[in-house]
Amino acid sequence: MKIVIDVNVWISGLLWSGPPTEVIQLIRGKKVISYISAELELELVTTLHRQKLQLRLQQRRQTAAGLAAIARTLSERIEIGKIVVDQLRDPKDEKILATAKAATAAYLITGDQDLLVLHPFEWVEILTPAQFLKLYSNR
């Protein structure tokens, strides 16, 4: 099962606990295949360098580069093309939809309301981590 995980889910899953962490555990256990693009990886690193996350990184004895390396190691790297999604409220989110499209992912897992309102996008189901886990456990 191919999935793409949004940056907010990577950060929540790697720095806290709960459904995002459970999704990452599915990837670690090779139950699902995660895809990441260079553009998403750059956003992950940039976001992890924000001041508001520095204390949590220190508490977890992690670095932005270290967590990005985990996401990179757990995911298949994919090249993306440019897409335009007129109904997207935040054009910066086009890169995650482009990643899902290039990967032919079945699921895009996010906590971003700007993406969740698009569910589904073409063939990709856009779900929260909790929704994805419920769907996964019921299959």
C-alpha positions in Angstrom: 0.0 0.0 0.0 1.5 3.3 -1.1 1.2 6.4 1.1 2.5 9.9 1.3 2.9 11.5 4.7 2.6 15.3 5.1 5.3 17.1 7.0 3.0 17.8 9.9 2.5 14.1 10.4 6.2 13.3 10.2 6.9 15.9 12.8 4.1 14.8 15.1 5.0 11.2 14.7 8.8 11.6 15.3 8.6 14.1 18.1 5.4 13.1 20.0 3.2 10.0 20.2 -0.3 9.0 19.0 -1.7 8.1 15.6 1.1 9.8 13.6 3.6 7.7 15.5 1.5 4.6 14.7 1.5 5.4 11.0 5.3 5.7 11.1 5.5 2.3 12.9 3.5 0.8 10.0 6.2 2.1 7.6 9.0 0.8 9.9 7.3 -2.6 9.9 7.1 -2.5 6.1 3.3 -2.8 6.2 3.0 0.3 4.0 5.4 2.0 1.6 6.0 5.7 2.1 7.1 8.1 -0.6 8.8 11.4 -0.2 10.0 14.0 -2.7 13.0 16.3 -2.4 10.5 19.2 -2.0 8.8 17.5 1.0 12.1 16.7 2.5 13.2 20.3 2.2 10.0 21.5 3.8 10.5 18.9 6.6 14.0 20.2 7.4 13.0 23.8 7.2 10.0 23.3 9.5 12.1 21.3 12.0 14.5 24.3 12.2 11.7 26.6 13.5 12.3 28.0 16.9 9.1 26.6 18.3 10.4 23.0 17.8 13.9 23.4 19.2 13.0 22.6 22.8 11.2 19.4 21.8 14.1 18.4 19.6 16.5 18.9 22.5 14.2 17.0 24.9 14.2 14.1 22.4 17.9 14.4 21.8 17.3 14.8 18.1 18.3 17.2 15.4 16.4 18.4 12.4 18.9 16.7 10.1 18.6 13.4 12.1 14.8 13.4 11.9 14.9 14.2 8.2 17.3 11.3 7.7 14.8 9.0 9.4 12.0 10.1 7.0 14.4 9.8 4.0 15.5 6.3 5.1 11.9 5.1 5.7 10.6 6.4 2.4 11.2 5.8 -1.3 12.4 9.0 -3.0 10.3 10.1 -5.9 10.7 12.9 -8.5 7.7 15.2 -8.9 6.4 17.3 -11.7 4.5 20.6 -11.4 0.8 20.5 -10.9 -1.8 23.2 -10.5 -4.8 22.5 -8.2 -7.3 25.4 -8.6 -9.4 24.4 -5.6 -6.4 24.3 -3.3 -6.5 27.0 -0.6 -2.7 27.1 -0.1 -0.7 26.8 -3.3 2.3 25.7 -1.3 0.5 22.4 -0.7 0.7 21.5 -4.4 4.1 19.8 -3.8 2.5 17.2 -1.5 -0.3 16.5 -4.0 2.3 16.3 -6.7 4.2 13.7 -4.6 1.1 11.6 -4.1 0.4 11.8 -7.8 3.9 10.9 -8.9 3.9 7.9 -6.4 0.4 6.8 -7.5 -0.2 6.7 -3.8 -3.5 5.4 -2.5 -3.4 7.6 0.6 -2.2 11.0 1.6 -2.0 11.3 5.4 -2.2 14.8 6.8 -3.5 17.0 9.5 -3.8 20.0 7.2 -7.4 21.1 6.8 -6.5 22.8 3.5 -5.7 19.3 2.1 -8.4 17.3 4.0 -11.2 19.4 2.4 -10.1 18.0 -1.0 -10.8 14.4 -0.1 -10.6 12.6 -2.3 -8.2 14.2 -4.8 -8.3 12.3 -8.1 -7.7 8.8 -6.9 -5.9 9.7 -3.7 -7.8 9.4 -0.4 -6.8 12.2 1.9 -7.1 11.2 5.5 -5.9 12.1 9.0 -3.6 9.7 10.7 -6.5 8.4 12.9 -8.7 7.9 9.9 -6.0 6.0 8.1 -5.3 3.7 11.0 -9.0 2.9 11.3 -9.2 2.1 7.6 -5.9 0.1 7.8 -7.1 -2.0 10.8 -10.5 -2.8 9.1 -9.0 -4.2 5.9 
